[in-house]
Amino acid sequence: ETDLAAGQWQAGWSIFLKHADLARSQFDAREDVPPLDQPTIPPPDQDVIKPQARVLTLDDEGYPLSISDVPEWVDRTFADRLVMVPRARKALLKSRHPDPGRMARAIAALAGPRRDLVLGDRNARQRFEDDLLRLRMRDTFSNGERLRGQTGAAYIIDHEGRRLILERHLCSNSSGFNDPRLIRIYYAYDRHSQKIVIGWLPTHLPTLIS
């Protein structure tokens, strides 16, 4: 009886294995199932909506019409040439300057011919001077090095782990502290990144510790 039961068990196991092999072969033959030795790659999710870039309001020449658009416009336009540090961005947005186009054109002059001039392009000098003439602005020393001990860290910025002094600034002809048209763009050139770094705008930096 024991031998009979063992024989029946083996026969039943053989039938089970035969059905299992048949089911596996039918499963592997399906076109929509990848082979077992290949990773399963999920289909792209067609329902995922990618975030759209913020729409900037620009004039016919491509300059921002709103001060709130200037920082992002700078990032998109001059990422490899010029950067605004966070405190400069905050100061600009807080200012609500009445002439964003002039501000943007001044920044473009720094990112373009001013940077090219630093990099040794002699022809850039005339282009930069022409830009300043159209903007009614000047490029001068800020006295940041001399004032460093009298104004705390006002003229010192950190950029990518390096400390820079805001040695120069673009100046509009309007020089009054309370003039809403006033433009002061304090900047430095970072030789490591080869970028113009704007550290403050559009108001005056202090000349003494208050």
Protein Blocks (a to p, Z undefined) as FASTA:
>chain_A
ZZmmmmmmmmmmmmmmmmmmmmmmmmmmpmklccfkbccdddddfkbccdddddddddfk
opafbfklmmmmmmmmmmmmbccdfklmmmmmmnopablmlmmmmmmmmmmmmmmmmnop
aklmmmmmmmmmmnopadddehlmmmmmmnojmlgcceehiacddfbccddfblbfklmk
bccddddddfklopacdfbdcbdcdfbdZZ
